[in-house]
Amino acid sequence: MSMDILVIGAGVVGLAIARALALRGHSVIVAEKTGGIGNGVSSRNSEVIHAGMYYPTESLRARHCVTGRRMLYEFCESHGVPHKKCGKLIVATNDLEQAKIEGIYEQGLANSVEGLSFLSGEEARALEPNLFCTGAVLSRETGIVDSHALMLALQGDLEDAGGMIGFHAPVERIARNGSGWNVHVGGAEPSEIAVDAVVNAAGLGAQVIARSTEGYAYERVPPLVLAKGNYFGCLGKPAFSRLIYPAPVDGGLGTHVTLDLAGRMRFGPDVEWVEAEVYEVEPSRAESFYAFIRRYWPGLPDGALMPDYSGIRPKLSGPGEKAADFMIDGPTEHGLAGLVHLFGIESPGLTSCLSIAEDVVERLGA
C-alpha cells in the first residue's frame, strides 16, 4: 500500500532513505531547513568509502558499513558518480599501536571485510616509500567519493520517482493525527503537512525534532555530544598514493591522510570536543597536527599545513566513553506506527547510507 511519507533532512542519509521509499512507489517529501542538499554533516567529512573493520561485529555500524560499501560502489558505477578504490594503510609506529592494528585486522576478518592484509613495516614502506611504520593493515576496499555528486545522484533518483524536496522548511513539531502524523513546518511560509509516516534524518538536529514529537518518550532521546573534526590542507605534491590512517584515538580514527579525486592531500580530522557548532579552523591547531603526522610521515615539511575546513560529528558518546552505535529507533522499539528517528549517524554514515535506507524501509514496513 502506498504511503505519504515525510523525510526530515536532505543530507546523504535522508536523501538515500527518501530515494528508497520513492522507488517503492510511496509519495515522498523531504523537508530541509537550509537552501540546498547536504549542507550539514554530509558536506563536512573526509569523503572516504570505509571498508568496515573498526566496528563490533553485531553493531549497526559494522553491518551497514560493510553492506553499504558494496552497495555504494555499485551505485557509483551505475550512476556515474566520481569515485576511486584507492585503498588505505592503517599504520602502527610502536608496540602499543601494533597491538591496536592487529585487533582492527582481526575485527575486519570477523566482519567479513574483503581485501585485508597484514603487512610488516618493510612491506608497507615498499608500497609507500615516504611512510614510517612498524606494521600496517592494508585495506584494498577503502576508497574515496565525490560526496556532492553522490547526493545529486540520489536526489535525481528521488525526483525521477516522483519525490520532491522542500527547502527552507524547518520542522518545528510532529503531532499524532489518528494513525498518521501532522508535521508543522516553519519558515517564511509556515504550513502543516498530514502524512502516514515520518523519518527523522536531521543529523545534528535529530534530538531537537525527537523532543518535539508528540507521544515519543523524552527519555528515549539520547544525549548529543559534539565532536569537531578539523582538517588541514597540505602544500606540494602528494606524498602518498593511498589513504594513511594511524591507530584510532579516543573519539575518532586519528589524524589521517586523505586524498580527494583531484589528488590533493589533506590531513584530519582530529577530535575537538565542543559545546556549540563552530566551524572555524584555528591555525594554532597545526602544531599538534605536525607532531602527530610526523610519527608516520617524518618528512612533512615545516609550513606545509594550511587551515582547510571542519565538521561536527553528531556523537552519542563523549570523551573516554565506549563509542556508541548508530541508533535507529522505529515502531518495533518505541511503539508508534509510522515513525523512525535516527540518532548518532556519524562515520561511517556516508558509506552506510544505502544500507541504512533499506533498514528504515523495513522498519516502516514500506
Secondary structure as the mmCIF struct_conf table of DSSP 4:
data_model
#
loop_
_struct_conf.conf_type_id
_struct_conf.id
_struct_conf.beg_label_comp_id
_struct_conf.beg_label_asym_id
_struct_conf.beg_label_seq_id
_struct_conf.end_label_comp_id
_struct_conf.end_label_asym_id
_struct_conf.end_label_seq_id
STRN STRN1 ASP A 4 ILE A 8
BEND BEND1 GLY A 11 GLY A 11
HELX_RH_AL_P HELX_RH_AL_P1 VAL A 12 LEU A 23
TURN_TY1_P TURN_TY1_P1 ARG A 24 GLY A 25
STRN STRN2 SER A 27 ALA A 31
BEND BEND2 LYS A 33 GLY A 36
TURN_TY1_P TURN_TY1_P2 ILE A 37 GLY A 38
BEND BEND3 GLY A 40 GLY A 40
HELX_RH_3T_P HELX_RH_3T_P1 VAL A 41 SER A 43
BEND BEND4 ARG A 44 ASN A 45
STRN STRN3 VAL A 48 ILE A 49
BEND BEND5 GLY A 52 GLY A 52
BEND BEND6 TYR A 54 TYR A 55
TURN_TY1_P TURN_TY1_P3 THR A 57 GLU A 58
BEND BEND7 SER A 59 SER A 59
HELX_RH_AL_P HELX_RH_AL_P2 LEU A 60 HIS A 79
TURN_TY1_P TURN_TY1_P4 GLY A 80 GLY A 80
STRN STRN4 HIS A 83 LYS A 84
STRN STRN5 LYS A 88 ALA A 92
BEND BEND8 THR A 93 ASN A 94
HELX_RH_AL_P HELX_RH_AL_P3 ASP A 95 ALA A 110
TURN_TY1_P TURN_TY1_P5 ASN A 111 SER A 112
BEND BEND9 GLU A 114 GLY A 115
STRN STRN6 LEU A 116 SER A 120
HELX_RH_AL_P HELX_RH_AL_P4 GLY A 121 LEU A 127
TURN_TY1_P TURN_TY1_P6 PRO A 129 ASN A 130
BEND BEND10 THR A 134 THR A 134
STRN STRN7 GLY A 135 SER A 139
TURN_TY1_P TURN_TY1_P7 ARG A 140 GLU A 141
STRN STRN8 GLY A 143 VAL A 145
HELX_RH_AL_P HELX_RH_AL_P5 SER A 147 ASP A 160
TURN_TY1_P TURN_TY1_P8 ALA A 161 GLY A 162
STRN STRN9 MET A 164 GLY A 166
BEND BEND11 PHE A 167 HIS A 168
STRN STRN10 VAL A 171 ASN A 177
TURN_TY1_P TURN_TY1_P9 GLY A 178 SER A 179
STRN STRN11 GLY A 180 VAL A 185
BEND BEND12 GLY A 187 GLU A 189
STRN STRN12 SER A 191 VAL A 195
BEND BEND13 ASP A 196 ASP A 196
STRN STRN13 ALA A 197 ASN A 200
HELX_RH_3T_P HELX_RH_3T_P2 GLY A 203 GLY A 205
HELX_RH_AL_P HELX_RH_AL_P6 ALA A 206 ARG A 211
TURN_TY1_P TURN_TY1_P10 SER A 212 SER A 212
STRN STRN14 THR A 213 THR A 213
TURN_TY1_P TURN_TY1_P11 GLU A 214 GLY A 215
BEND BEND14 TYR A 216 TYR A 216
HELX_RH_3T_P HELX_RH_3T_P3 TYR A 218 ARG A 220
BEND BEND15 VAL A 221 VAL A 221
HELX_LH_PP_P HELX_LH_PP_P1 PRO A 222 LEU A 224
STRN STRN15 VAL A 225 CYS A 234
BEND BEND16 GLY A 236 LYS A 237
BEND BEND17 ALA A 239 ALA A 239
BEND BEND18 SER A 241 ARG A 242
STRN STRN16 LEU A 243 PRO A 246
BEND BEND19 ALA A 247 ALA A 247
STRN STRN17 VAL A 249 VAL A 249
TURN_TY1_P TURN_TY1_P12 ASP A 250 GLY A 251
STRN STRN18 GLY A 252 GLY A 252
BEND BEND20 LEU A 253 LEU A 253
BEND BEND21 THR A 255 THR A 255
STRN STRN19 HIS A 256 LEU A 259
TURN_TY1_P TURN_TY1_P13 LEU A 261 ALA A 262
STRN STRN20 MET A 265 GLY A 268
STRN STRN21 GLU A 272 VAL A 274
BEND BEND22 GLU A 275 ALA A 276
HELX_LH_PP_P HELX_LH_PP_P2 GLU A 280 GLU A 282
HELX_RH_3T_P HELX_RH_3T_P4 PRO A 283 ARG A 285
HELX_RH_AL_P HELX_RH_AL_P7 ALA A 286 ILE A 293
TURN_TY1_P TURN_TY1_P14 ARG A 294 TYR A 296
TURN_TY1_P TURN_TY1_P15 PRO A 298 GLY A 299
HELX_LH_PP_P HELX_LH_PP_P3 LEU A 300 PRO A 301
TURN_TY1_P TURN_TY1_P16 ASP A 302 GLY A 303
STRN STRN22 LEU A 305 LYS A 315
BEND BEND23 LEU A 316 SER A 317
TURN_TY1_P TURN_TY1_P17 PRO A 319 GLY A 320
BEND BEND24 GLU A 321 GLU A 321
HELX_LH_PP_P HELX_LH_PP_P4 LYS A 322 PHE A 326
STRN STRN23 MET A 327 ASP A 329
HELX_RH_AL_P HELX_RH_AL_P8 PRO A 331 HIS A 334
TURN_TY1_P TURN_TY1_P18 ALA A 337 GLY A 338
STRN STRN24 LEU A 339 PHE A 343
TURN_TY1_P TURN_TY1_P19 SER A 347 PRO A 348
HELX_RH_AL_P HELX_RH_AL_P9 GLY A 349 LEU A 364
TURN_TY1_P TURN_TY1_P20 GLY A 365 GLY A 365
#
